[in-house]
């Protein structure tokens, strides 16, 4: 964790502990100026789109300088009315769309301030098998725990899929669970007001009867509070499991045990937490057929290991192709293209670094550089410019190509893709040259070297 983030966390933790010792109401802890200031910084740092009022994060400082005390008074008196969230949809990997609810930036600050304090209070009570949306916990740790169970011999996986989880959380049940640890009516009322704020879509506002809209800072911590009941139930049964938000895998030693656990846990979720479990997506699988957080598993000589799932690899290729679409890529600077590619490659590898993917990244890197060469040559466009630039690179790299070899490439009638597969272009625009930083652009990341580095 960055030092700045640790300082923020330590400061809020001290604030929470002080108010807890002094037995101050939780709502007063949430409304402390220090907590609100940190919430404003977090919302600005996360950026994001405007809500239904059109206010942007850049306007937050001025808005809270003028209205902070008014907002705090409304919350204390129970008169604070959050605005309806703005409904947007983002595409999912399976072609469907995921609904998001975007609160106004002012509501996001209040939600963030509430979430910061709830996180500090609840985190110590959460299960060690819960990894999503928690400080100092991440996806890699969740996968590491799954590998630990597999290597202990729990080689059957119950892949639980809660249908539309964030849209179906029961409000009364959630408030009831919160009330077990929060003895403050004002805080509970504020949370319920956010749950019932409503949704605006196509100019019409519809009430929120159930669900915790994804998109607000409060949703992740509330989802963990709700599903902590599931964690405790699984622990009481002595089951080995890993949960990341609403993704949960249970590991057992036999298919018979897996079938029994799947039926009983499904029944428990529907009865106790009033959640619907997908009959088609919830299944018993072997680790090699599972897909958990974008990873699948394979068994080597020294035990179980993980790697990125095939659909995630395809998605990387698709996103790269989108950036390197010839019409778009040749119309912008190579600097802009390299910045986008580097951001994509580094982010993807950092997420899947725990997995085995040396061979995949080697093939992907070769394909990537071929596509990049196509864009570069097409930007050079005319034979004369291609000829001069290849001559220049020939001197820099020291390839020793003859004038005739370079002339053939520059004046070839082959298509761009086939021309860039010729050895002259491959050696002249080799990985070292593409990865070299210049004044005009950053170097292109070599996926395999970045992964092994």
C-alpha positions in Angstrom: 0.0 0.0 0.0 1.4 3.5 -0.9 2.6 5.6 2.1 0.0 8.3 1.4 -2.8 5.7 1.6 -1.4 4.3 4.8 -1.3 7.8 6.4 -5.0 8.3 5.4 -6.0 5.0 6.8 -4.1 5.6 10.1 -5.6 9.0 10.5 -9.2 7.8 10.1 -8.5 4.8 12.3 -7.3 7.1 15.1 -10.4 9.2 14.6 -12.7 6.1 14.8 -10.9 4.8 17.9 -11.2 8.1 19.7 -14.9 8.5 19.1 -15.4 4.8 20.1 -13.6 5.4 23.4 -15.6 8.5 24.1 -18.8 6.6 23.2 -19.7 9.3 20.6 -22.6 8.4 18.3 -21.4 6.8 15.1 -23.1 9.5 13.0 -20.9 12.1 14.7 -17.8 10.1 13.8 -19.1 10.1 10.1 -19.7 13.9 10.2 -16.3 14.8 11.6 -14.6 17.3 9.3 -11.5 15.2 9.0 -13.5 12.3 7.7 -15.5 14.4 5.3 -12.3 16.0 4.0 -10.9 12.5 3.3 -14.1 11.6 1.6 -13.9 14.6 -0.7 -10.3 13.7 -1.6 -11.3 10.1 -2.3 -14.2 11.1 -4.6 -12.0 13.6 -6.5 -9.3 11.0 -6.8 -11.7 8.4 -8.2 -13.2 11.0 -10.6 -16.2 9.4 -12.3 -19.2 10.8 -14.2 -21.6 13.3 -12.9 -25.0 12.3 -11.4 -28.4 13.6 -12.4 -27.6 17.2 -11.3 -24.6 17.4 -13.7 -22.1 18.6 -11.0 -18.6 17.3 -11.5 -15.9 16.4 -9.0 -14.0 19.6 -9.7 -16.9 21.6 -8.1 -16.8 19.6 -4.8 -14.5 21.9 -2.9 -16.5 25.0 -3.6 -19.8 23.2 -3.0 -18.8 21.8 0.4 -17.2 25.1 1.5 -20.7 26.6 1.0 -23.0 23.8 2.1 -21.0 21.6 4.5 -22.7 22.7 7.7 -26.2 22.6 6.1 -25.6 19.0 4.9 -24.4 18.0 8.4 -27.4 19.5 10.0 -29.8 17.8 7.6 -28.2 14.4 8.3 -28.3 14.9 12.1 -32.0 15.9 11.9 -32.9 13.0 9.5 -33.9 15.4 6.8 -31.1 14.6 4.3 -32.6 13.4 1.0 -30.2 11.8 -1.4 -30.9 12.4 -5.1 -31.9 9.4 -7.3 -29.0 7.7 -8.9 -28.4 8.0 -12.7 -28.8 4.6 -14.4 -26.1 3.7 -16.9 -25.2 0.3 -18.4 -21.8 -1.1 -19.1 -21.1 -4.1 -21.3 -20.2 -7.5 -19.8 -18.0 -10.2 -21.3 -21.0 -12.4 -22.1 -22.6 -9.6 -24.3 -25.1 -8.6 -21.7 -25.0 -5.2 -19.8 -24.4 -4.5 -16.2 -26.6 -1.8 -14.6 -24.7 0.9 -12.6 -26.2 3.6 -10.5 -24.2 6.9 -10.4 -25.0 9.1 -7.4 -24.5 12.8 -7.5 -21.0 13.8 -6.5 -22.3 15.4 -3.3 -24.1 12.2 -2.4 -20.9 10.3 -3.2 -19.0 12.3 -0.6 -21.6 11.5 2.1 -21.6 7.8 1.0 -17.8 7.8 1.0 -17.7 9.3 4.5 -20.1 6.7 5.8 -18.3 3.8 4.0 -14.9 4.9 5.5 -16.2 4.6 9.1 -18.2 1.5 8.5 -15.1 -0.2 6.9 -13.0 0.6 9.9 -15.7 -0.7 12.3 -16.6 -3.8 10.4 -13.3 -5.0 8.9 -12.1 -6.7 12.1 -15.3 -8.8 12.3 -15.2 -10.0 8.7 -14.1 -13.6 7.8 -10.5 -14.3 6.8 -11.9 -16.0 3.7 -13.4 -12.7 2.4 -11.1 -10.7 0.1 -13.3 -8.3 -1.9 -13.4 -4.5 -1.2 -11.3 -4.8 1.9 -8.2 -2.8 2.9 -4.9 -4.7 2.3 -6.7 -7.6 0.5 -6.9 -8.3 -3.2 -7.7 -10.8 -5.9 -4.2 -12.3 -5.9 -4.6 -13.2 -2.2 -7.9 -14.8 -2.9 -6.4 -16.9 -5.7 -3.5 -17.8 -3.5 -5.9 -19.1 -0.9 -7.8 -21.1 -3.5 -4.5 -22.7 -4.6 -3.7 -23.5 -1.0 -7.0 -25.5 -0.6 -6.5 -27.3 -3.9 -3.0 -28.4 -2.9 -4.4 -29.7 0.4 -6.5 -32.1 -1.6 -9.8 -30.2 -1.9 -10.1 -30.8 -5.6 -13.8 -30.4 -6.2 -15.2 -26.9 -6.6 -18.7 -25.6 -5.9 -19.0 -22.5 -8.0 -21.8 -20.4 -6.4 -23.4 -17.8 -8.6 -25.8 -15.4 -6.9 -28.2 -14.1 -9.5 -28.2 -10.2 -9.8 -26.8 -10.0 -6.3 -26.5 -6.2 -6.0 -30.0 -5.7 -7.5 -31.7 -8.2 -5.1 -30.3 -7.4 -1.6 -33.3 -7.2 0.8 -33.3 -3.7 2.5 -35.1 -4.8 5.7 -32.7 -7.8 6.1 -29.7 -5.6 5.5 -30.8 -3.0 8.1 -31.5 -5.8 10.5 -28.0 -7.2 10.0 -26.5 -3.7 10.4 -28.5 -3.2 13.6 -26.7 -6.1 15.2 -23.5 -4.0 15.5 -24.7 -0.4 14.9 -26.6 1.1 17.8 -27.3 4.4 16.2 -30.6 5.2 14.7 -29.4 8.2 12.7 -26.7 6.2 10.9 -29.1 3.5 10.1 -31.6 6.0 8.8 -29.0 7.6 6.6 -28.1 4.3 5.1 -31.8 3.4 4.5 -32.3 6.8 2.8 -29.4 5.9 0.3 -30.9 2.5 -0.3 -34.3 4.0 -1.1 -33.0 7.0 -3.1 -34.5 5.7 -6.4 -33.2 5.4 -9.9 -33.5 7.9 -12.8 -33.6 6.3 -16.2 -34.7 8.1 -19.4 -35.9 11.0 -17.3 -38.2 8.9 -15.1 -37.6 8.2 -11.4 -38.5 4.7 -10.1 -38.4 3.8 -6.4 -35.8 1.4 -5.0 -37.6 -1.5 -3.3 -34.6 -3.8 -3.1 -30.9 -3.9 -4.1 -27.7 -1.9 -3.5 -26.9 0.0 -6.7 -23.4 -0.7 -8.0 -21.6 2.6 -8.6 -21.7 4.3 -5.2 -18.9 4.1 -2.6 -21.2 2.6 0.1 -22.3 -0.4 -2.0 -19.1 -2.5 -1.5 -19.0 -2.4 2.3 -22.8 -3.0 2.5 -22.4 -6.1 0.3 -19.7 -7.4 2.5 -21.8 -6.8 5.6 -24.7 -8.7 4.0 -22.7 -11.7 2.8 -20.7 -12.0 6.0 -23.7 -14.0 7.2 -22.9 -16.5 4.4 -19.2 -16.6 5.5 -20.2 -17.4 9.1 -22.5 -20.1 8.0 -19.9 -21.8 5.8 -17.3 -21.5 8.6 -19.7 -23.1 11.1 -20.0 -26.1 8.7 -16.2 -26.4 8.6 -16.1 -25.7 4.8 -13.1 -24.4 2.9 -14.1 -21.4 0.8 -12.9 -18.2 -0.8 -15.3 -15.2 -1.4 -14.6 -12.1 -3.3 -17.7 -9.8 -3.2 -20.5 -12.0 -4.6 -18.1 -14.5 -6.2 -17.7 -17.5 -4.0 -16.0 -20.9 -4.5 -16.3 -23.7 -2.0 -13.6 -26.5 -2.1 -14.4 -30.1 -1.0 -12.7 -33.5 -1.5 -15.4 -35.5 -3.4 -18.1 -35.0 -6.0 -20.7 -36.4 -3.6 -19.8 -33.9 -0.9 -19.8 -31.1 -3.5 -23.3 -31.9 -4.7 -24.6 -32.1 -1.1 -22.9 -28.7 -0.2 -24.3 -27.0 -3.3 -27.8 -28.0 -2.5 -27.7 -27.2 1.2 -25.9 -23.8 0.7 -28.3 -22.8 -2.1 -31.3 -23.6 0.1 -29.8 -21.6 3.0 -29.1 -18.5 0.8 -32.6 -18.5 -0.5 -34.2 -19.0 2.9 -32.0 -16.9 5.2 -30.7 -14.1 2.9 -33.5 -14.1 0.4 -31.1 -14.3 -2.5 -31.6 -16.1 -5.8 -29.0 -18.6 -6.8 -28.6 -19.2 -10.5 -29.6 -22.8 -11.3 -27.7 -22.8 -14.6 -24.5 -21.0 -13.5 -24.1 -22.6 -10.0 -22.3 -25.9 -10.6 -19.9 -28.5 -9.3 -16.7 -28.5 -11.4 -13.1 -29.8 -11.4 -10.6 -27.0 -10.9 -9.5 -27.2 -14.6 -13.1 -26.3 -15.6 -13.6 -23.5 -13.1 -13.4 -19.8 -13.7 -12.8 -17.8 -10.6 -12.0 -14.1 -10.8 -10.8 -14.6 -14.3 -8.4 -17.4 -13.4 -8.6 -21.1 -14.0 -6.4 -23.9 -12.6 -4.0 -26.6 -13.8 -2.0 -29.3 -12.1 1.8 -29.5 -12.6 4.5 -31.8 -11.2 4.7 -29.7 -8.0 1.0 -29.1 -7.5 -1.9 -26.9 -8.5 -1.2 -23.6 -10.3 -3.3 -20.9 -11.9 -3.4 -19.0 -15.2 -5.7 -16.5 -16.9 -8.9 -18.0 -18.3 -9.2 -18.2 -22.0 -12.0 -15.6 -22.2 -9.7 -13.1 -20.4 -6.9 -13.8 -22.9 -9.4 -13.2 -25.8 -10.5 -10.0 -24.2 -6.9 -8.8 -24.0 -6.5 -9.5 -27.8 -9.8 -7.7 -28.5 -8.8 -4.6 -26.5 -5.4 -4.5 -28.2 -7.0 -4.9 -31.6 -9.3 -2.0 -30.8 -6.4 0.3 -29.9 -4.5 -0.8 -33.0 -7.4 -0.5 -35.5 -5.5 0.8 -38.5 -7.9 3.6 -39.4 -7.9 5.0 -35.8 -4.3 4.2 -34.9 -2.7 5.8 -38.0 -4.8 9.0 -37.4 -3.2 9.6 -34.0 0.4 9.9 -32.9 2.4 6.8 -32.1 3.0 8.3 -28.7 -0.7 8.2 -27.9 -0.9 4.6 -29.2 2.0 3.5 -27.0 0.6 5.2 -23.9 -2.7 3.3 -24.4 -1.0 0.0 -25.1 1.3 0.3 -22.1 -1.5 1.1 -19.8 -3.5 -1.9 -21.0 -0.5 -4.4 -20.9 0.8 -3.3 -17.5 -2.7 -3.4 -15.9 -3.5 -6.8 -17.4 -0.2 -8.4 -16.3 -0.3 -6.8 -12.9 -3.7 -8.4 -12.3 -2.8 -11.9 -13.6 0.8 -11.9 -12.5 0.2 -14.7 -10.0 -0.7 -16.9 -12.9 1.5 -19.0 -15.3 1.5 -17.2 -18.7 5.0 -17.2 -20.1 4.1 -18.9 -23.4 1.0 -16.9 -23.9 2.8 -13.6 -23.3 5.5 -14.6 -25.7 3.0 -15.3 -28.5 0.9 -12.2 -27.6 4.1 -10.0 -27.7 5.1 -11.1 -31.2 1.5 -10.5 -32.4 1.4 -7.1 -30.7 4.6 -5.9 -32.3 3.6 -7.1 -35.7 0.4 -5.0 -35.4 2.4 -2.0 -34.2 4.8 -2.3 -37.2 1.8 -2.2 -39.5 0.6 1.0 -37.9 4.1 2.6 -38.1 4.6 1.7 -41.8 1.1 2.8 -42.7 1.9 6.2 -41.0 5.0 6.5 -43.2 2.7 5.8 -46.1 4.7 6.6 -49.2 7.5 4.4 -50.5 10.1 7.2 -50.4 9.5 7.8 -46.7 9.5 4.1 -45.9 12.7 3.7 -47.8 14.5 6.6 -45.9 13.2 5.6 -42.5 14.3 1.9 -43.0 17.7 3.1 -44.1 18.0 5.2 -41.0 17.0 2.3 -38.7 19.4 0.1 -40.6 22.3 2.3 -39.6 21.0 2.7 -36.0 20.4 -1.0 -35.4 23.3 -2.2 -37.5 21.3 -4.8 -39.4 23.6 -4.7 -42.5 20.7 -4.8 -45.0 21.6 -3.9 -48.6 20.0 -1.0 -50.4 18.2 -3.5 -52.7 16.6 -5.3 -49.7 15.3 -2.1 -48.3 14.1 -0.9 -51.7 12.1 -4.1 -52.2 10.2 -3.6 -48.9 9.5 0.1 -49.5 8.2 -0.5 -53.0 6.5 -3.8 -52.4 2.9 -4.3 -53.7 2.1 -6.7 -50.8 -0.5 -5.5 -48.2 0.7 -3.8 -45.1 0.3 -6.8 -42.8 2.4 -9.1 -45.1 5.0 -6.5 -45.7 5.5 -6.0 -42.0 6.1 -9.8 -41.7 9.2 -9.5 -43.9 12.6 -9.9 -42.1 13.8 -6.3 -43.0 10.9 -4.7 -41.1 11.1 -7.2 -38.2 14.8 -6.5 -37.6 14.7 -2.8 -38.2 11.7 -2.3 -35.8 12.8 -5.0 -33.3 11.6 -5.2 -29.7 14.6 -3.1 -28.5 13.9 -0.3 -30.9 10.1 -0.3 -30.2 10.9 -0.4 -26.4 13.3 2.5 -26.6 12.1 5.8 -25.0 12.5 8.9 -27.1 11.6 12.6 -26.6 8.4 12.1 -28.6 7.1 8.9 -27.1 7.5 6.3 -24.3 8.9 2.9 -25.2 6.5 0.0 -26.0 6.3 -2.4 -23.1 7.5 -5.9 -23.9 4.8 -8.1 -22.3 7.0 -11.1 -21.6 9.9 -9.0 -20.2 7.5 -7.0 -18.0 6.0 -10.3 -16.6 9.4 -11.8 -15.9 10.9 -8.7 -14.5 
